[in-house]
Amino acid sequence: MERAALYTRIIYLYRTLEMTLPMISGMLRSPQPDLALIDELMTFQLEAYHDMRLLLEQYAGPASESLEKYDVLLHQLKTDYILIACGISRTNAA
């Protein structure tokens, strides 16, 4: 893929991800969250982040310092989602 096309795809994924986070956040604050939809959005977001990482690797190279920072942020996001899922499970069990 050309660099321009890679860049365009990265920006598109970034904008898409930028829109899904507030949606998830708002749903989590709801008194009766739609857990299936939240799960679907979280899964979509993690898959999109994975796709974006692959594109960034193609764009910047596998040894890029940016990828290391990106991997740390992606790990934090996955950890946050696991904690959110555990919190929702505990709330529903009560």
C-alpha positions as protocol buffer text, in pm:
chain_id: "A"
residue {
  index: 1
  type: MET
  ca { x: 0 y: 0 z: 0 }
}
residue {
  index: 2
  type: GLU
  ca { x: 128 y: 349 z: -82 }
}
residue {
  index: 3
  type: ARG
  ca { x: 232 y: 577 z: 205 }
}
residue {
  index: 4
  type: ALA
  ca { x: -47 y: 823 z: 123 }
}
residue {
  index: 5
  type: ALA
  ca { x: -307 y: 546 z: 132 }
}
residue {
  index: 6
  type: LEU
  ca { x: -161 y: 414 z: 459 }
}
residue {
  index: 7
  type: TYR
  ca { x: -176 y: 760 z: 610 }
}
residue {
  index: 8
  type: THR
  ca { x: -536 y: 809 z: 497 }
}
residue {
  index: 9
  type: ARG
  ca { x: -638 y: 472 z: 644 }
}
residue {
  index: 10
  type: ILE
  ca { x: -463 y: 550 z: 973 }
}
residue {
  index: 11
  type: ILE
  ca { x: -645 y: 885 z: 999 }
}
residue {
  index: 12
  type: TYR
  ca { x: -978 y: 717 z: 917 }
}
residue {
  index: 13
  type: LEU
  ca { x: -929 y: 456 z: 1189 }
}
residue {
  index: 14
  type: TYR
  ca { x: -816 y: 723 z: 1435 }
}
residue {
  index: 15
  type: ARG
  ca { x: -1130 y: 930 z: 1372 }
}
residue {
  index: 16
  type: THR
  ca { x: -1350 y: 621 z: 1402 }
}
residue {
  index: 17
  type: LEU
  ca { x: -1188 y: 526 z: 1732 }
}
residue {
  index: 18
  type: GLU
  ca { x: -1216 y: 883 z: 1851 }
}
residue {
  index: 19
  type: MET
  ca { x: -1595 y: 859 z: 1810 }
}
residue {
  index: 20
  type: THR
  ca { x: -1645 y: 519 z: 1977 }
}
residue {
  index: 21
  type: LEU
  ca { x: -1479 y: 600 z: 2310 }
}
residue {
  index: 22
  type: PRO
  ca { x: -1734 y: 867 z: 2415 }
}
residue {
  index: 23
  type: MET
  ca { x: -2014 y: 630 z: 2312 }
}
residue {
  index: 24
  type: ILE
  ca { x: -1877 y: 355 z: 2536 }
}
residue {
  index: 25
  type: SER
  ca { x: -1819 y: 601 z: 2819 }
}
residue {
  index: 26
  type: GLY
  ca { x: -2174 y: 734 z: 2796 }
}
residue {
  index: 27
  type: MET
  ca { x: -2323 y: 385 z: 2792 }
}
residue {
  index: 28
  type: LEU
  ca { x: -2122 y: 285 z: 3098 }
}
residue {
  index: 29
  type: ARG
  ca { x: -2269 y: 580 z: 3288 }
}
residue {
  index: 30
  type: SER
  ca { x: -2622 y: 476 z: 3198 }
}
residue {
  index: 31
  type: PRO
  ca { x: -2834 y: 339 z: 3485 }
}
residue {
  index: 32
  type: GLN
  ca { x: -2912 y: 31 z: 3272 }
}
residue {
  index: 33
  type: PRO
  ca { x: -2627 y: -13 z: 3024 }
}
residue {
  index: 34
  type: ASP
  ca { x: -2676 y: -231 z: 2717 }
}
residue {
  index: 35
  type: LEU
  ca { x: -2399 y: -477 z: 2797 }
}
residue {
  index: 36
  type: ALA
  ca { x: -2415 y: -654 z: 2461 }
}
residue {
  index: 37
  type: LEU
  ca { x: -2371 y: -325 z: 2275 }
}
residue {
  index: 38
  type: ILE
  ca { x: -2089 y: -215 z: 2504 }
}
residue {
  index: 39
  type: ASP
  ca { x: -1915 y: -548 z: 2447 }
}
residue {
  index: 40
  type: GLU
  ca { x: -1961 y: -513 z: 2072 }
}
residue {
  index: 41
  type: LEU
  ca { x: -1819 y: -159 z: 2072 }
}
residue {
  index: 42
  type: MET
  ca { x: -1522 y: -260 z: 2288 }
}
residue {
  index: 43
  type: THR
  ca { x: -1449 y: -554 z: 2058 }
}
residue {
  index: 44
  type: PHE
  ca { x: -1478 y: -330 z: 1753 }
}
residue {
  index: 45
  type: GLN
  ca { x: -1247 y: -75 z: 1910 }
}
residue {
  index: 46
  type: LEU
  ca { x: -981 y: -330 z: 2005 }
}
residue {
  index: 47
  type: GLU
  ca { x: -990 y: -479 z: 1654 }
}
residue {
  index: 48
  type: ALA
  ca { x: -959 y: -132 z: 1501 }
}
residue {
  index: 49
  type: TYR
  ca { x: -664 y: -50 z: 1729 }
}
residue {
  index: 50
  type: HIS
  ca { x: -499 y: -375 z: 1619 }
}
residue {
  index: 51
  type: ASP
  ca { x: -556 y: -286 z: 1252 }
}
residue {
  index: 52
  type: MET
  ca { x: -420 y: 62 z: 1309 }
}
residue {
  index: 53
  type: ARG
  ca { x: -108 y: -80 z: 1474 }
}
residue {
  index: 54
  type: LEU
  ca { x: -42 y: -294 z: 1168 }
}
residue {
  index: 55
  type: LEU
  ca { x: -82 y: 10 z: 945 }
}
residue {
  index: 56
  type: LEU
  ca { x: 149 y: 215 z: 1167 }
}
residue {
  index: 57
  type: GLU
  ca { x: 408 y: -60 z: 1146 }
}
residue {
  index: 58
  type: GLN
  ca { x: 391 y: -48 z: 767 }
}
residue {
  index: 59
  type: TYR
  ca { x: 404 y: 332 z: 769 }
}
residue {
  index: 60
  type: ALA
  ca { x: 676 y: 390 z: 1028 }
}
residue {
  index: 61
  type: GLY
  ca { x: 865 y: 60 z: 1028 }
}
residue {
  index: 62
  type: PRO
  ca { x: 873 y: -220 z: 1286 }
}
residue {
  index: 63
  type: ALA
  ca { x: 1145 y: -62 z: 1501 }
}
residue {
  index: 64
  type: SER
  ca { x: 966 y: 270 z: 1539 }
}
residue {
  index: 65
  type: GLU
  ca { x: 964 y: 432 z: 1883 }
}
residue {
  index: 66
  type: SER
  ca { x: 604 y: 535 z: 1813 }
}
residue {
  index: 67
  type: LEU
  ca { x: 503 y: 169 z: 1798 }
}
residue {
  index: 68
  type: GLU
  ca { x: 645 y: 106 z: 2144 }
}
residue {
  index: 69
  type: LYS
  ca { x: 439 y: 394 z: 2284 }
}
residue {
  index: 70
  type: TYR
  ca { x: 136 y: 271 z: 2091 }
}
residue {
  index: 71
  type: ASP
  ca { x: 177 y: -80 z: 2234 }
}
residue {
  index: 72
  type: VAL
  ca { x: 184 y: 60 z: 2588 }
}
residue {
  index: 73
  type: LEU
  ca { x: -136 y: 258 z: 2526 }
}
residue {
  index: 74
  type: LEU
  ca { x: -307 y: -44 z: 2367 }
}
residue {
  index: 75
  type: HIS
  ca { x: -212 y: -259 z: 2666 }
}
residue {
  index: 76
  type: GLN
  ca { x: -358 y: 5 z: 2901 }
}
residue {
  index: 77
  type: LEU
  ca { x: -681 y: 11 z: 2700 }
}
residue {
  index: 78
  type: LYS
  ca { x: -713 y: -368 z: 2713 }
}
residue {
  index: 79
  type: THR
  ca { x: -649 y: -362 z: 3088 }
}
residue {
  index: 80
  type: ASP
  ca { x: -911 y: -90 z: 3136 }
}
residue {
  index: 81
  type: TYR
  ca { x: -1166 y: -290 z: 2939 }
}
residue {
  index: 82
  type: ILE
  ca { x: -1097 y: -600 z: 3147 }
}
residue {
  index: 83
  type: LEU
  ca { x: -1149 y: -397 z: 3465 }
}
residue {
  index: 84
  type: ILE
  ca { x: -1469 y: -246 z: 3324 }
}
residue {
  index: 85
  type: ALA
  ca { x: -1598 y: -590 z: 3231 }
}
residue {
  index: 86
  type: CYS
  ca { x: -1520 y: -719 z: 3582 }
}
residue {
  index: 87
  type: GLY
  ca { x: -1698 y: -420 z: 3736 }
}
residue {
  index: 88
  type: ILE
  ca { x: -2006 y: -475 z: 3520 }
}
residue {
  index: 89
  type: SER
  ca { x: -2010 y: -844 z: 3608 }
}
residue {
  index: 90
  type: ARG
  ca { x: -1993 y: -766 z: 3980 }
}
residue {
  index: 91
  type: THR
  ca { x: -2267 y: -505 z: 3949 }
}
residue {
  index: 92
  type: ASN
  ca { x: -2498 y: -748 z: 3767 }
}
residue {
  index: 93
  type: ALA
  ca { x: -2430 y: -1025 z: 4017 }
}
residue {
  index: 94
  type: ALA
  ca { x: -2533 y: -805 z: 4311 }
}
